Every structure is written in C-alpha cells, then in structure tokens.
Amino acid sequence: MKLLYAEDEAAMAEAVVDVLTYHHYLVDHVADGEEALAYARAGDYDGIILDVMLPKQDGLAVLETLREEGNHTPVLLLTARSGVEDRIRGLDLGADDYLIKPFAMGELLARVRAMLRRREDYTPTVLSFGDLSLDQATHRLSCGEQGETLPRMEYRLMEVLLRNQGIYLSSEDLLVKVWGYDTEVEVGTVWVHISALRKRLAALGSHVTLKAKRGVGYTLEVSG
Ligand code: CA
C-alpha cells in the first residue's frame, strides 16, 4: 500500500514516516501543499494523510483541487484540536476521515487501516484485460487455469498497466507511478521488471503482450 503524507513539521513527519514504514507502507513524504498536489496528481496512491496547516497551499485547498479534478484517493485530514470548522469543511470537501493533533501512533495506524479498507470496498478487487486477471487482494495474476502470485513491485507495475489500458506510459511515468516520485531507483529497474513481466505473460500462455513503442512507452495489448 502506497501512501502520500503531507506534513511540514519535520520531527513529527520523521516519526510518522518511521512508524508507517515499519508497518510496511510505502510512504512519500512532502512538506508543503504545492508538493502535495503535484505528488497526488503524479503518483498512484492508495491513501493520502494530509495536514491542514501546510505552507504554500493549505491541506483543504489541496483536497478541494484534487476532488475537483476527479481524484478520489481517500484522504485522512490532520487537524488542530481547535480546528472544528476545518474538520467540517474538510468532510464537506470530500475528506474520508480526520484525526486531531496530537494523536497516538496507534490511532493513526487504525485510521489509516480503516481508510484503506473503505477504499477496497469501492474498488474492484479484480482487474482484467484480455485473458488476464489480477486479483488485488492476493496479487495473483491469472490466465485461464494458470496463475502466479506476483512479487510486490511486479504486482504494482502490472496494476498500473491494467489501470491505464489503451495508454502508453513512458519508463519515467512507470517509475513515478510504481516506485514513487522521489525514488532513487533508476529507470533500468523499470526495464528489468518489464522484461520479467513479459516472461511471465509468455509462461502463462496469455494472448496479452506488453507492447513497447519507441520513444513513447509501454502498454498492454491483446495479440493473436
Ligand atoms: Ca502543519
């Protein structure tokens, strides 16, 4: 599960990132509202933890813009104890939940889990294309009777490709969507995973191939 976390207080942010990472979430941390918006637009997040008081653009403005743009990623707002109006406004703007600062880490984790569970209620658990289906709960990629559970990053790559059917994604797009905006992973890693996915599709006997167009990018295609 990949989370975006917007918080400008450095010590607080570090502690929260540590806890979330320890609990196996992939976390992109940003420290102002403009960055939060840019990351939320570019990345493919399962959830966003958004502090209301942020420099450049506050969390409510970020939330409002995202919802106006049709981005429905679940949002957990972090608000000050005195911020009753922020909370009401945030929920009206489409926040999923809020948490009052200061909070206990256990409470944050519980809210994050609840937010992600609700998201799963609304999204299909199986993505499909041609003769392929990918189960988002078990990470199993199937073609007819054949199937295999994908390693984590290969799963993320396949998920992004399935969610962007008919669209060519460049290696750089895939790098950002799968590994995150500020990853230190190099583009060569994307190619390695593409090659692994191609072998897997062939081994499953699927008619779906991962097509590459020079200078444009990659997309799934049904052949034969
Ligand atoms: Ca803040």
Boltz pocket constraint, residues with backbone or C-beta under 6 A from the ligand:
constraints:
  - pocket:
      binder: B
      contacts: [[A, 7], [A, 8], [A, 9], [A, 51], [A, 52], [A, 53], [A, 54]]
      max_distance: 6.0
